[in-house]
Amino acid sequence: MGGWPASPLLAATRAVVVHVGHSRSRTASLARAGGTRPFSTPAEIAWQTPSPVSKSTLGHTLALMREPLRILDRLAEDERIAPDWVAGLRAVDPGIDSKVDNCLARVAAAGPYLPVEDEPNSVLWRAFELPLNQVRVLILGQDPYPSAARAMGLSFSTGPAGDVPDSLANIYEELARAKYSTPRAGDLNAWTQEGVMLLNRALTLPRDKHARPKRHIRWWSPLAVTAMKAIRGEARARPIAALLWGVPSHGMRKHLEPEVKVFASSHPSPMSVQRAAGAERPFRGSDPFGRVNRWFESRSVEPINWTIVN
């Protein structure tokens, strides 16, 4: 993927029509996440119909036209994120739209990235398709797999018919410990149907293996932190758990606790799976899925069905 104009991450443009008397001038390209489309709503159709505009309303109309179209509204409109994330994120940080805009600009300017976006099936925002009010468990990863075949928008998942990387194989070992069958492929989408949010701290990764991936984590940090705080707000009304694997994820617990119940361990990667991570136990033998379900049951809440059929 090339630079900014070709990237559906940042948005193509949509023409806005301004009416002055019977004349129309096309002005103001407004940033839009994910491709162009024709005018489709009644309000947009009305904008295309010439009609007289008095001087008293002209100033107000032009002022409205200068207002930027906010990125979260566009993402919700395009069904990239569930609508309730818009209010949930803004309630935590009213400036989150501009921070996401800044992040997207930096990602696009930095060069090709993963996951590869293929309209109309972009997966970059996949984790946020799960509505905020349906999140029951957060599994926090770091960034997408460094492979176009594996990076599909959900942490640790490799998608339908995807292979099983070493970290995921270790996760499946703990799944078997909780008496679930071991999946043959790497698709974790079934968990999202149970209310499990598979979120990476960074939604993108540079395709160039020599580039610095930590820049992407830094750029996406405002969104990741705001999302966790929004989940913490939800947890004031109902039980929500989080699985934090590895020291970088442990640093995020301050944005979740005490409202969210955190289960922490080392990372499931082969280098870390048998090691303690600071004060936290090794991942191997930590029984994360069983512990989460026992916690839910202790609060008279339906446990998660961790079954994956593939």
C-alpha positions in Angstrom: 0.0 0.0 0.0 1.3 3.4 -0.9 0.9 6.8 0.6 -2.0 8.9 1.8 -4.2 9.2 -1.3 -4.5 5.4 -1.8 -5.1 4.6 1.8 -8.7 3.9 2.8 -7.5 4.3 6.4 -7.6 8.0 6.1 -10.4 8.6 3.8 -11.2 9.6 0.5 -13.3 12.6 0.1 -16.9 13.5 -0.3 -18.0 16.6 -2.1 -20.2 19.0 -0.1 -22.6 21.2 -2.0 -23.2 24.8 -0.9 -26.3 26.6 -2.3 -26.3 30.4 -2.9 -29.5 31.4 -4.7 -29.9 29.1 -7.7 -26.2 28.5 -8.1 -24.2 25.7 -6.6 -20.5 25.6 -5.8 -18.8 22.4 -4.8 -16.5 23.0 -1.9 -14.9 21.6 1.1 -13.7 18.0 0.8 -14.2 16.5 4.2 -12.1 13.6 5.5 -13.9 10.3 5.5 -12.8 6.9 6.7 -13.1 4.3 4.0 -13.9 5.1 0.5 -16.4 7.3 -1.3 -20.1 6.9 -1.9 -22.9 8.9 -3.5 -25.2 11.1 -1.5 -27.8 8.8 0.1 -29.5 10.3 3.1 -32.5 12.6 2.8 -30.4 15.5 4.2 -27.7 14.9 1.6 -30.3 14.7 -1.2 -31.8 17.9 -0.1 -28.4 19.6 -0.4 -28.3 18.7 -4.1 -31.6 20.5 -4.9 -31.1 24.2 -5.8 -33.1 26.5 -3.6 -33.0 30.2 -2.7 -31.0 31.1 0.4 -31.5 34.4 2.1 -28.7 36.6 3.3 -29.9 36.1 6.9 -29.3 32.3 6.7 -26.3 32.3 4.4 -23.8 33.1 7.2 -25.2 30.3 9.4 -25.1 27.9 6.5 -21.5 28.6 5.7 -20.5 28.4 9.3 -22.0 24.9 9.4 -20.1 23.9 6.3 -16.9 24.8 8.0 -17.5 22.4 10.9 -15.3 19.3 10.5 -16.9 15.9 10.1 -15.7 13.9 13.1 -14.0 10.7 12.5 -15.9 8.5 15.0 -19.2 9.5 13.4 -17.9 8.5 10.0 -16.6 5.2 11.3 -20.0 4.4 12.9 -21.8 5.5 9.7 -19.6 3.1 7.7 -20.3 0.3 10.2 -16.6 0.1 11.0 -17.3 0.6 14.7 -20.4 -0.1 16.8 -22.4 3.1 17.3 -22.2 3.1 21.1 -18.4 3.4 21.0 -18.8 7.0 19.7 -20.5 8.3 22.8 -18.5 5.9 25.1 -15.1 7.2 23.8 -16.1 10.8 23.8 -17.5 10.6 27.4 -14.0 9.6 28.5 -12.1 12.0 26.3 -14.0 14.7 24.4 -11.0 15.3 22.2 -10.6 11.7 21.1 -11.7 12.5 17.5 -8.8 14.8 16.8 -6.4 12.3 18.5 -7.6 9.5 16.2 -7.3 11.9 13.2 -3.7 12.7 14.2 -2.9 9.0 14.6 -4.3 8.1 11.1 -2.4 10.9 9.5 0.9 9.7 11.1 0.2 6.0 10.1 -0.6 7.0 6.5 2.5 9.2 6.2 4.8 6.6 7.7 4.3 4.2 4.7 2.7 0.8 4.1 1.1 -0.9 7.1 -0.7 -4.0 8.2 -3.4 -5.1 8.2 -3.8 -4.6 4.5 -7.1 -2.8 3.8 -9.1 -4.3 1.0 -12.4 -2.4 0.4 -15.1 -3.2 1.2 -13.8 -5.7 3.7 -11.5 -3.6 5.7 -10.6 -5.3 9.0 -8.5 -2.5 10.7 -11.4 -1.5 13.1 -12.6 -5.1 13.6 -12.3 -5.1 17.4 -14.6 -2.2 17.7 -17.4 -3.9 15.8 -18.3 -5.5 19.1 -20.6 -3.0 20.9 -19.3 -1.4 24.0 -22.4 -2.5 25.9 -21.8 -6.1 25.0 -18.1 -6.3 26.1 -17.8 -9.0 28.8 -14.1 -9.8 28.6 -11.1 -7.8 27.2 -8.1 -9.7 25.8 -5.4 -7.2 25.1 -2.7 -7.8 22.6 0.1 -5.5 21.4 -0.1 -5.1 17.6 -1.1 -7.1 14.5 0.8 -10.1 13.4 3.7 -9.1 11.0 2.1 -11.0 8.2 -0.6 -9.9 5.7 -2.1 -13.4 5.9 -2.4 -13.3 9.7 -3.2 -9.6 10.5 -7.0 -9.5 10.5 -8.0 -6.9 13.2 -8.5 -9.1 16.2 -5.7 -9.7 18.8 -4.2 -13.2 18.5 -6.6 -14.3 15.8 -5.5 -15.3 12.3 -8.9 -15.4 10.7 -11.0 -18.1 9.0 -8.8 -21.0 7.9 -5.8 -19.1 9.4 -2.8 -21.1 10.8 -2.0 -21.4 14.5 1.1 -19.4 15.4 3.2 -20.5 18.5 1.5 -17.9 20.8 -1.9 -19.1 19.8 -0.9 -22.7 20.2 0.0 -22.0 23.8 -3.3 -20.2 24.3 -5.1 -23.3 22.9 -3.2 -25.4 25.5 -4.8 -23.4 28.3 -8.2 -23.7 26.5 -7.8 -27.5 26.7 -7.0 -27.1 30.4 -10.4 -25.6 30.8 -11.9 -28.7 29.2 -12.5 -27.2 25.7 -11.5 -28.9 22.5 -8.4 -27.7 20.7 -9.3 -25.8 17.5 -7.5 -26.7 14.3 -7.4 -23.1 12.9 -6.6 -19.7 14.2 -10.0 -18.0 13.9 -11.1 -16.5 17.3 -14.2 -14.8 15.9 -16.5 -17.1 17.9 -15.2 -15.4 21.1 -16.4 -12.0 19.9 -19.9 -13.5 19.7 -19.6 -14.2 23.4 -18.7 -10.6 24.2 -14.9 -11.0 24.2 -13.2 -8.0 22.8 -9.9 -8.9 21.1 -8.1 -5.6 21.1 -4.5 -4.7 20.1 -2.9 -1.7 21.7 -2.0 -0.7 18.1 -4.4 -1.3 15.3 -1.6 -1.1 12.7 2.0 -2.3 12.2 4.5 -1.1 9.6 4.9 -3.6 6.7 8.6 -2.8 6.5 10.3 -5.1 9.0 13.0 -2.5 9.5 10.6 0.2 10.5 9.9 1.0 14.2 6.6 -0.7 15.3 6.7 1.1 18.7 5.8 4.3 16.9 2.5 2.8 15.9 1.8 1.7 19.5 2.5 5.3 20.6 0.3 6.8 18.0 -2.6 4.5 18.8 -2.2 4.8 22.6 -4.8 7.6 23.0 -7.5 5.4 21.5 -6.4 2.2 23.3 -6.4 4.0 26.7 -9.7 5.7 26.1 -11.3 2.4 25.1 -10.1 0.8 28.3 -11.4 3.6 30.3 -14.8 3.3 28.5 -14.8 -0.4 29.4 -14.1 0.5 33.0 -17.1 2.8 33.0 -19.3 0.0 31.7 -17.9 -2.3 34.5 -19.5 0.0 37.1 -22.9 -1.5 36.1 -22.0 -5.1 35.3 -19.1 -7.6 35.7 -16.3 -7.3 33.1 -13.0 -9.1 33.2 -9.7 -8.5 31.4 -6.9 -10.9 30.4 -3.6 -9.1 30.3 -0.7 -11.1 29.1 2.8 -9.8 29.2 4.5 -6.8 30.9 3.4 -4.1 28.4 -0.3 -5.2 28.9 0.2 -5.2 32.7 0.9 -1.5 32.4 -2.6 -0.9 31.1 -4.3 -2.3 34.2 -4.3 1.1 35.8 -6.9 2.2 33.1 -9.1 -0.8 34.0 -9.0 -1.4 37.8 -10.7 -1.6 40.2 -14.0 -1.8 38.3 -12.7 -4.4 35.8 -11.4 -7.7 37.2 -7.9 -8.3 35.8 -6.3 -11.7 35.3 -2.6 -11.2 34.5 0.2 -13.5 33.5 3.3 -13.6 31.3 2.8 -13.5 27.5 1.9 -16.8 25.7 4.8 -16.4 23.3 7.4 -19.3 23.4 10.0 -17.0 25.0 7.7 -16.0 27.8 5.2 -18.7 28.3 7.0 -20.5 31.2 8.5 -17.4 32.8 7.0 -15.1 35.4 6.4 -11.6 34.4 7.3 -9.3 37.3 5.0 -10.3 40.1 2.7 -12.2 37.7 2.6 -16.0 37.1 3.8 -17.7 33.9 1.2 -18.0 31.3 1.5 -21.8 31.1 -0.7 -23.3 33.8 -2.4 -20.0 34.6 -5.8 -21.4 33.5 -7.1 -17.9 32.3 -10.3 -19.2 30.8 -11.3 -21.3 33.7 -10.5 -18.5 36.2 -12.6 -16.0 34.3 -15.6 -18.3 34.2 -15.3 -19.2 37.9 -15.2 -15.4 38.6 -18.4 -14.9 36.5 -20.1 -17.8 38.2 -19.2 -16.4 41.6 -21.2 -13.3 40.6 -24.2 -15.4 39.3 -23.3 -14.4 35.8 -23.4 -16.7 32.8 -19.8 -17.9 32.0 -18.2 -17.4 28.6 -18.5 -20.3 26.1 -14.9 -20.5 24.9 -15.8 -23.2 22.3 -14.3 -22.6 18.8 -15.6 -24.8 16.0 -13.5 -24.8 12.9 
